[in-house]
């Protein structure tokens, strides 16, 4: 199962996320659920880094991806992260046995 944890601040803005696990819906390298989650999360990371020049910590060791913003999100950062979450939520709807999303506020 892929577990996705979304972190929000007291204003409800996304400040980070963590993804770990595997969907196990197909052989390694052919799992469309894993590929979809990876594409959305990695594209969000690239957008924050290359388009917005945002500062964040990133941990991608051991098959996980953890991102935490260094500063509170601005409107463009929030747009990227909320759009990522929209896509992840749609994947979780059609693959509810393989993807779980949880959110918490700080």
C-alpha positions in Angstrom: 0.0 0.0 0.0 1.1 3.5 -0.8 0.7 5.8 2.2 0.6 9.5 1.7 0.7 12.0 4.6 -0.2 15.6 3.9 1.0 18.3 6.4 -1.0 21.5 6.7 -0.4 24.6 8.8 -3.0 26.2 11.0 -4.3 28.2 8.0 -4.9 24.9 6.1 -2.1 25.4 3.7 0.0 22.4 2.6 3.5 22.7 4.1 4.8 19.2 3.2 4.1 15.7 2.3 5.4 12.2 2.7 4.9 9.2 0.5 6.1 5.6 1.1 5.2 2.1 0.2 4.2 0.3 -3.0 0.8 -0.3 -4.6 1.6 -3.8 -5.6 -1.0 -3.8 -8.4 1.4 -5.1 -11.0 5.0 -6.3 -11.3 7.8 -3.9 -10.4 8.3 -1.4 -13.2 4.8 -1.9 -14.6 2.6 -0.7 -11.8 0.5 2.2 -13.1 -0.7 3.2 -9.6 2.9 3.6 -8.4 3.8 5.4 -11.6 0.9 7.9 -11.3 1.8 8.7 -7.7 5.4 9.1 -8.5 4.7 11.3 -11.5 2.5 13.7 -9.5 4.7 14.0 -6.5 8.0 14.3 -8.4 6.4 16.9 -10.7 5.3 18.9 -7.7 8.9 18.8 -6.4 10.3 19.9 -9.7 7.7 22.7 -10.0 8.6 24.0 -6.5 12.3 23.8 -7.2 12.7 24.9 -10.8 9.7 27.2 -11.4 9.3 28.8 -8.0 12.8 28.4 -6.6 11.3 27.4 -3.2 13.5 26.2 -0.4 12.6 22.8 1.1 14.1 19.7 2.7 13.8 16.6 0.6 14.4 13.0 1.7 14.2 10.3 -1.0 16.1 7.5 0.7 14.8 4.0 1.0 11.8 4.2 -1.4 10.2 7.2 0.3 9.7 10.8 -0.6 9.4 13.4 2.1 9.2 17.1 1.4 8.9 19.9 4.0 8.8 23.6 3.0 11.4 25.8 4.7 9.0 28.8 4.8 5.2 29.1 4.7 3.6 28.6 1.3 2.7 31.4 -1.0 -0.2 31.3 -3.5 1.8 29.6 -6.3 3.3 27.1 -3.9 -0.1 26.2 -2.6 -1.5 25.9 -6.2 1.2 23.3 -7.1 0.7 21.3 -3.9 -3.1 21.4 -3.9 -3.1 20.4 -7.6 -0.8 17.4 -6.7 -3.2 16.5 -4.0 -6.2 16.6 -6.4 -4.4 14.1 -8.6 -3.4 11.9 -5.8 -7.0 11.9 -4.4 -8.3 10.8 -7.8 -5.8 7.9 -7.9 -6.8 6.9 -4.3 -10.5 6.9 -5.4 -10.0 4.3 -8.1 -7.3 2.4 -6.2 -8.6 2.6 -2.6 -7.0 -0.8 -1.7 -3.6 0.5 -2.8 -3.4 4.2 -1.9 -4.3 5.9 1.4 -4.1 9.6 2.0 -4.1 11.2 5.5 -3.8 14.8 6.5 -2.8 16.5 9.7 -2.5 20.1 10.8 0.4 21.5 12.8 
